[in-house]
């Protein structure tokens, strides 16, 4: 791929990314403000019920909510370009400060969970493919199917009942005990149950993909040729099949990032884990527009980026896709 083609390729991706983010911001901004509810309750609490019409008008003007939505959006966009995303109505702080206080917890839970799912599903898929149609493979397939079909909130409640209420060996909520924010062993204890739920919910889904893809490769013609040359099962599986599966697996796991992140949001709510998920629920519940806007944008940008990354990986795996896209782009440019 020449320099001109490369510039066109990545330029198109960048424009598509920016356009998608802009469209996302418009949709989120309008949907949030058109949703039923009173945003003044988030800022003023119970005092809102005692406000006179004049006081409500003053309060709406103070928060910048008395103007048409398109005017509010233009002002928000101008401020956002300069790094000012407004204050949280509920917390009375800059939204970036509020999010930064919770972001570390979500990255810790989601990051470790993603690594466990990434490595665990790969190893489990290889193990099942190696023992195809044996009793251990059949048992794991059935157990994995059952675990992936059980809702996350139900698994969470069962684990809390067993390990927190009955056995009392693991904490049922929070990211750490009071006054132990810097205590690593205490943080690990609080992560065990949430990580277990996140892993169980997603592990088999991706392990089953790996298992099926390896089985497809095992049945390919080049494997029969390798067997005829005397190459053993181990050499074929790890030297050929797994190497051909890995690019597709990396592409799938790129898409899985927002999928796993969405799972952590549910888990955070059940375990009262102070992360972005619980914060998103609060911002939607209390109509905390500025906070909800940034949280939705962060999640949306992550989804868009990961999907584009997956597409780029696929296009580099199969040059025919990239060549066709470059040709289409060149034709449009020439016109």
N, C-alpha and C positions, 0 to 999 in steps of 0.2 A: 504494500500500500504506500503510494507516494505521499509527499508532504502535503500537497494540495488536497488529496483525498482524505488524509488523516484530519486535516483542519476542518474540512466539510463535515466529516463524520462526528467529531467531538463538538463542533459548533452546533450542529443540529441537535445533539443530545443536550447540550447546555440550554439552548433556546426552549426545547421541549420541557426541560426540568423547571426553568423559570416560569414558563407559561402555566404549567400545572400547579406550581406553588401559588401563583397569582390567582388562578381560578379557585383554588382551594380556599384562599383567604376570603374571597368574595362570598363564597357559599357559606362558610362557617360564620362569617360576620352577620350575614342576613338571617340565617337560620336561628342563631343564638338570640338575636334581638326580636325576632318575630314569634319566638316560643312564648307560650302563656306564662305569666308570673310577674312579680313585682321586684325589680332589681334594687329598689330602695330598702327592702327588708334586709338584704345582704349587708348594706352599709349602716343603716340606722337601727336595725333590729325591731323590737316591739314598739319603739317610738313612732314608727311609720303609721300605725293605726290611729294615733292621736294627732296627726298632722292635718292642718287646714289645707284647703286647695291652694292658697297662696304659698304656704310652706312647702308643699309638694312641688309646686312649680319652681321655687327657689332651689330645692334639693336636686331636681332633675337638671336644672341649668348648671348647678355646681359640678355635677358628675358628667356633664356634656351629653345628656340623654334626651334633651328637649328638641333637638334638631332632627330633620329628616335623616333616615338611615344612610342614604348615599353621601350626605354631608359628613356624618359621623365617620363613615368609612374613609373618605378622602383625608380627613384630619388624622385618623388613626394611622393610615398609610404614610403620611408625611412624617409623623412622629416616629413611626417604626423604622423608617429609612435612617433616621438619626439616632437609633438605638433606644428610643423612649417608647416603652410598650404600656405605659400607664400603671396605675396602682390597683391592687386587689381590693375590691369593695369590702370583703370579709376581714382580711388581715390588716388592712390599712397600711400596706407596705408595697414597695415596687414589686411587680410580678416576677421579675427575674430573681430577686432576692428570695421570694417565697419558694420559687421552683428550685433554686440552687440548694435550699435547705433539705429538700426531699429527693433531689435527683440522685445523690450518691447512694441512697438506699435502694432505689429502683435499679440503678446500674449494677449494684452489687448482686441483687437477687436475679435480675434478668441476665446479667453477664455470666455468672456462675451457672445458672440454669441452662443457658444456651450452650456453654462448653460441655456440660454433662450430656445434654441431648445430642450435640454434634458428635462427640466421641462415643457415647453409649450406643446410639442408634447405628453407627458405623460398625462397631464391634459386634453388636447383637445381630445385625443383618448378615455380616460375614459368617458368624457362628451358625445361624439358621440355614444359610445357603450351603455351608460345608456339610451340615447334617440333614440335608434335604430329605423330606418324607420319613425321617426317623422319628421315634417316639418323642424325643426331646424337642424336635422342631415342631411337631404337632401340638405339644403342650404349650410351648411358648407362643405359638400363633393364636391359640385359643385364649390364653391369659392376656396377651397383648391386645387382642380385639376387645375383650371385656373391659380392660382398664381404660382403653381409649374412648369407650362409649359412655363411661360414667361421668356425669357433670363434675366440674372442678369444685364447685361449692359443696357438693355432697361428700366427695372424698375429704375435703377440708374439715367438714363437721365431724365425720367419722374419726379422723385422725386426732382431732381435738378431744373428742369424747374418750378415746382409748388412752392416748399418751399424756394428755393434760389433766383431764378430769379424773379418770380411773387410776392410772399408774402414777400420775403427777411427776413425771420425769422430764417433761419438756414444756416450755412456756407456750401459751396459747395465743399470745398477741404481742405486738410491738416489735421494734428492731433491737432493743436492748432493755435491760432493767434500769430502773431509776438510778441515775448517778453513775452508770457504767457505760457511757458512750464510747470510752476508749478501751474497754475490756474486750479483747478479741475473742476469748473463749465464750463469753456471755453472748456476743453477737452471733457466734457460730451456732449456739444452742437455739437462738431465736430464728435462725435461717433453716434449720433442719426440716421442720414441717412444711413451710412454704416451698422450699426447694423440692421436697418429695412430691408435692402435688403438681408443681410445674413440670417436673421430669416425667412423672407417670402419665400425665395427660398428653404429652407430645412424643415421648420416646418411641413407642411402637409404631406410630404413624410413619415416621421417617425410617425406622428400622425395616419396616415392611417394604418400603420403596427400594431400599438397598438390596434386600433379599431378592425381590422380583427382578431388579435390573441385573444382578449377578447371575441369576438363573437364566435370563435371556441371553446373556453373554456366553454362558456355559453351553448353550444349545446352538451357538453360532458355528458356521462352517470352519472357521480358523481353529476352533478348539478341537474339532475332529482331526484336522491336519496335525495339530500339535500332539494329540494322543497317538496318532499313527507314527510319529517320529520318536515315540518313547518318553515324552515329557510327562512327569507325574502330576497328580491332582493338585498338590500344593504349588508347584511351579506354574501351572495353568491358572489357578485361582488368583494367586498373588502377583504373578508376573505379567499376566495378560488381562484377565477379566476385571480385576479390581482397578487396574490402571486405566482401563477404558470407562469404568463406571465413575471414577473420581471427578472428572470435569462436570458431569451432570449432577453429581451429588453436591458439589460446591455451588452450582447454580441454584439447586433446590434450597440449600441452606441459606443462601442470600435472601431468598423470598421468605424463609422461615423466621427471619429476625423480627418483623412486625407481628407475625403469628405468635411467637413466644412472648413478645412484649404484651400483646393483648391478653394472654393467659395470666401474666403477672398482675395485670390490673385487677382481674377478678380475685386472685389470691390475696392481694393487698387489702381488698375490701373485707374479705372474710376474716383474715387474721389481724385486722386493724394495724396493718404494717404501714408506717408513715412514708409512703412513696408517692410517685406520680399518679398511680392508679387511684388511690384513695383521694388524692387531691383533685383529680378530674371529676370524681363523683361529687365531691363537695362543691366544686365550682359550678357544675351543672345544676345541682340541687338548689343552690342559693343564688343562681343567676349572676354569678361573679364574672361579668362579661370579659373583662380584660384578661383575667387568669384563664378562663375557659378558652379564649381565643388562642393564647400562646400554647397551651397544652395540646389543643387540637392541631395547631400548626406543627408542633414538634412531632407528634405522632404521624401526621399526614406526610410531612417531609421525609420522615424515616421510611414510610411505606413506598413513596415515590422513588426515593434514592435506591432502596434495596431492589425494587422491581427493575429499575434501569440498570443497576449493577448486574442483576441476573441476566438481563437481555444482552448486555455487553459480553458477559462470559460466554453465553450461548453463541453469539456471533463470532467470537474468537475460536470457539470450539469447531464451529462449522463455517469456514470462510465463505461458503456460497451465500449465506444469509447476508453477511457484511458486504459482499461484492454486489449483490442485488440492490441493497439499500444505497450504496455509494453511486451505483448507476442511475437509480431513480433520482437521487439528489442532484447529480450532475446534469441530468436532463432538465430538471426544473430550473436550475441555475442558468443553463444556456438559454432557456426560453425568456 
